[in-house]
């Protein structure tokens, strides 16, 4: 048993936010039917290089455990088939620009008429209500990172704003979509009715501002880039040691005492300027004038051994090759291997949510374009082989 193995999810999304959402649902057992354009499919099928035997590494990373069905939604017969799938589905996920599906006839209101129990999840850059000039704009990750304030907080203090090294606006929207869908399913179990889940990438980014927004609300001072420093904790940052960089997280005064003892710095612990976290934040520049030369006296391995023994949180800055080979990452099955029909052996990241009784599973490799068109339409809609051949001849599937 898997927690969502009773659900059928119709995935009309593409690129990242929607597919990441539906992959999380599929990992937990939902039957995810990925509806794609005949011939081209999801945009990310062409994102690259790199490709593995012609298959995009980008696409492979976020589309496992799904079934691919091709449908030409601009053809009346294709639209009719989609309606029949909608009537069978528990959840529909889409991330078109607001208004696109409405024009095709598949608005939430129309879908709810056909299937009142349907959970209809829409992911977009700016949401389906608010100012019209924004709700109709396309949502791209780097644009949202800037508009949502994240870039203003990321990067060196005296340098330009940086975006996060992964598409965080897309990915957070995908995770909030999963949360919204699960909440709507809980509500449906009590009311019997579906509802619309409206997820905005901008909303997701604003929600992540948390304590940075709190600092602004409390002081009226706009937070700025601080490099790898923390605005309210010190020392809590990336530090240079003899042979590289170490992240040091002295999160409270007890840890500060432990750090000073482990580092052989009793005079810093006794210094009234550094006695409390608040004082260390105020005097952080002076603190690092003292700490900097001392940290550079030892290697990363020496510091980690010494601070680990004292219970002081610290760690290296790893490149992805070392992250994906890290013994704890491997032990937690966060790298999984699958056999793909074209690409051969592929690896993807694992499932981060672990359930003791009903765990998810990485079962099926990402699908080829249209790989499951016949089986899904036969199974769910009862189409005959002759009907399927006709649809293929007419380029509807």
N, C-alpha and C positions, 0 to 999 in steps of 0.2 A: 504493500500500500504506500502510495505517495500522497501528500496532503491535497494536491490539486488534480489528481488523476480522474476526477469526475467532470472536469471542465473542458469545454471546447472554446478555444480562443481564436478569433479571426483577426489575423495580423495584416492590416493594410499599410503598415508603416515601412519606412526605409531609412537608410543611412545609419544613425547611431542611437538617438534617444529612444525611439520606438522599438527597434530590434533588441536593444539592451534590456528594455522592460520585458518584452515577450520571451527572451531567452531565460530570464530569471523565473518567469512563470513556467516555462517548459522544463527547466531543471527540476521543478517541484512536481512534475507529473502532468501538467496541463497538455492537452493536445493542441498544439499551436499550428494553425494552417496559415502559412505565409503566402499571401496573394500578391503575385508579381506580374509585371507587364510581359507579354509574350516577346521573345527575342532579346530583350535587354535586361529585364528583371530589376532588382534593387540596384540603385546607383553604385553601391559599394562593390558590386561584382566587378566593376572596372577600375576601382581605386587601386593604384599601384604605379610602379613596383613597390614592394616585392609581390611576385606571383609564385605559386607552387603548382607547376604543371598547368599553368593557365588560370588557376583559381586564386582570387585575391586573398592575401593574408588578412587584410582588414575585414572582409566579409566573413572569413572563416572564424574570426575571433568572437563574433557576436551572434551567430545564427545556428548553433548546434541544437539538437533535439527538436527540430521543426520539420514540417512537411511543406514543400513548395508546390503551389498550384499556380498556373498561369491563366489569366483571364483578361480579355480585352474589354474593359469596362465602358468603352465608348461605343461598343456595338450592343444593340438592344438584347441580343441573346446572351452576351456576356453579363450585362447588367441583370438580366433575369436570373442567371445562375448565381450571381452574388446575392440577390435577394433570398434565394432558397438557402444559401449558406448562412445568411444572417438569421433566418428563422430558426436554424438549428444551433446557433452559437449561444454561449453564455456571456462572452466578452468580445467586444470589438475594440481594437487599438489602432489609432491613426495619428499621423503627425504631418498631414498636409497643412498648408497655409489656411487659416480660417476662411471659410467660404467655398473652398474648392470642392469638397464633397457635397456641400449643399447644392452647388450648381450641377453636379452629376446626379442629384436626386437622393443622396444617401445621408441626409442630415440626421441629427439625433432624433428630432421630432418624427420624421418619417420612419426611421428604424424602430422607434418605440411603438409606433402604431402596429407594425408587423410583429414585433417581439417585445411586449411590455416588460419582460424580465431581463432584457439585455442591459449589460453594463457597457456603456459607450465611453471609452477613454480617448480624449483628444489632447495631444501634446503639441504645443506651439511655442513660438518665441516669446509672445507677449500675452497670450491668453485670449479667450473668446468673448470677453467683455472688457470695458474700460474705454480708453480713447480710441476711436476708429482708426486714426492714422497710424497707431501702433499695432492694433490687433491684426491689421491686414499686412504688416511688414513680415518679410521672411526672417526666421530666427537662425542665425549662425553663431556657433559657439564663441568664436573670438569676439564678435560684436557684443554678445551678451556679457562676456567676462568684463568688457570695458564698461558697458552701461550699468552693470550690477555692482560696480565698485571694486571687484576683486583685483583687477589690474592696478588700480591706484594703491593697493596695499602690498603688491608683489614686486620685488626687484630691489636693487641696491638703493640705499638712502639718497645717494647723489647721482643716480642714473635714471634711465627711462623705465616706464612701467613694463612689467613682464606678464605674459599670460602663463597660466599653469601648464605644466608639461604634458598634460593629457586633456581631453575635451571635457572638462569638469562640468560645464553648464549643461551639455547634452546628457552626461552620465547621471548627474543629480536629478535632472528631469525624469529620466528613465526610472530611477529608484523611487521618486515620489509618485510616479504613475503606478508602480507596483503597489505601493502603500495605499493609494487611492482606490485601486481596483479591489484589493483585499477588504478595505473598509466598506466599499459598496456591496461586496458579496456578503459580508456580515449583516449589513442592513437588509439586504434582499432576503436573507434567511428568516428575518422577522416580519418583513412586510410583503414579500412575494414580488416586489417591484424592482426593476432596474433603475438606473439613473445615469446622468452624465458626470464624468470625471474630467474636470478642466485643469490641466497642468501647464503652467507657464514656465519657460526656462528662466525668465527674468525673476519671477517670484522665487524660484528655487535658489537663485544666486543671492537675492536679498535675504532669504531666510538663513543663509550661511554666515552672514555678517555678525550675528550673535553679539559677542562681547565688544567687537569693534564698533558696532552700532551703539551698544550700551555706553561706551566711552564717549561717543559724540553726544548722545542724549544727555549724559550726565554733566558734560563740561562745555559743550558748544564748540569744542576744538575738533577740527577735522583730522582724523588719523591719517598718517602718511606712511610711505614706505620706510621700513626699518631694516631692510636686508633680511638676515636670518634671526634678528632679535625679536623678543616677545615684548609687547607694549606694557605688560603689567607684572612680569616675573623676571627675575635675574638671579644668577646666570641661567638662561634658558635659550640656547642658541647654538649655532654652528661655530666651532672653535678650531683654529689652526694648531696642529701638533707637529712634532718633528717631521713626520713623513706623510702628512695628509690632513684630513679634516675629521673632526669628531663632533657629534651632537651631544650636548650636555644639557640635562633637564633637572636642574635643582629647583624642584617645585614647591618647597616649603622650608621653613627655618630649621627643622630637624635634619633635612637632607643637606642643608648648608653646613651644619655642624659636622655631619658625616663626611661631606666632601672635604672640608678643611682638614679633618683628621687624616683622611686617606691620602690627601695630596701633600701632607706635611706642612700645612700653612696655619698653625695656631694663631699667628699674629693677625691674620685676616678675620678669623672668627672673633677675636677680641676687639677688633677695630669697631668703634661705635657707629661709623658710617655704614657698616655692612651688617649690623646686628640683626635687623629684620628685613624681610623681603621689600617692604616699602622703602626702606633706606637704601637698599641695594639698587632698586630701580632708579631712585633719584640720583645716586652716585655711580651709575653703571659705567660711565666713561672712566672714572678714576679706578673702579674695580678692575676693569679690563687692562688698564695700564699696569696694574699689579699682576693680574692673572696671565696676560698674554705671554710674556717671556718665560714664565714657569711652565705653561702648557707645552711650549715648544721644546722643552728639555727632554721630553720622553716621546716614544713612538705611540702610535695608535694602539697597538696590541698591549703595550705596557700600561697605558692609561685604562683601557677597558678591563684588563685583568685586575688592576688595583681598585677601580671604582665599582666593578661588579662585586668584588669581595666585600665592599663597604655598603652595598645596597643602594648605590647612587645611580639613577637611570642615565645611561649613556649608550652610544652606539656609533657605528661607522656610517658613512654615506656610500651606499653600494650602487654600482651600475647594474643594469637589468640582468646581465649574464650571471652576476653573483646573487642577485635577489632570487632568480628563478632556479638556482641551484642550492639555495640556502637549506641547510638540513631541516629547519623547522617548517619552511614552506613545503618541502618535499614530504615531510612526515605528516603534514596536515592535508595532503592530497590537493594542494593548490596549483599543481601542474598536472594535467591529465593528458593522456595519449589516446588518440582515436585513429581508426582506419577510414580514410576517405576514398570513395570509389575512383577518383581521378588523381587527387593529390597524394594518395598513399598515406603514410603515417604522418599525422599532424599533432601538434600540441596546442592546447588552450589553457587558460587559467581555470581554476577549479571553482567549486561552490563555496562561498564564504559563510553561509548560514547552515548550521549543523543541527538537525533535529534527531533526538535520541531514538524515537519510536518510528517516525515516518520520514526518513531522510530523502533528500532529492538524489538525482543520479545523472551523470553525464553518460547518456546511452547512445544516441545517434549522432553521427557526424553531420556537419552543416550540409544542407541538401543541394543537389544540382538544380539548376533552373528547370522548373516544371517536373521534377522527378516524381512527384506524388499526384500529379493532376488526375491521372486515370483512377488510381486507387481511392482518392478522396471522393471524386465525383461518383464513382460506383458505390462506395460504402455509404456515404452520407446522403446522396441524392438519388441513388438507384438507377443511374444512367446505364444504358446498355452499351456493349462494344460498338454497335453500329452508330449509336448517337455520338459516342466519343470520337469515332472516326470522322463523322460529318463535321463536328466542331473543329477538329484539327484541320480538315480540308478547307474550312471557311476562315481559318486563322483566328478563331475566337479563343482557343486555348493553345 
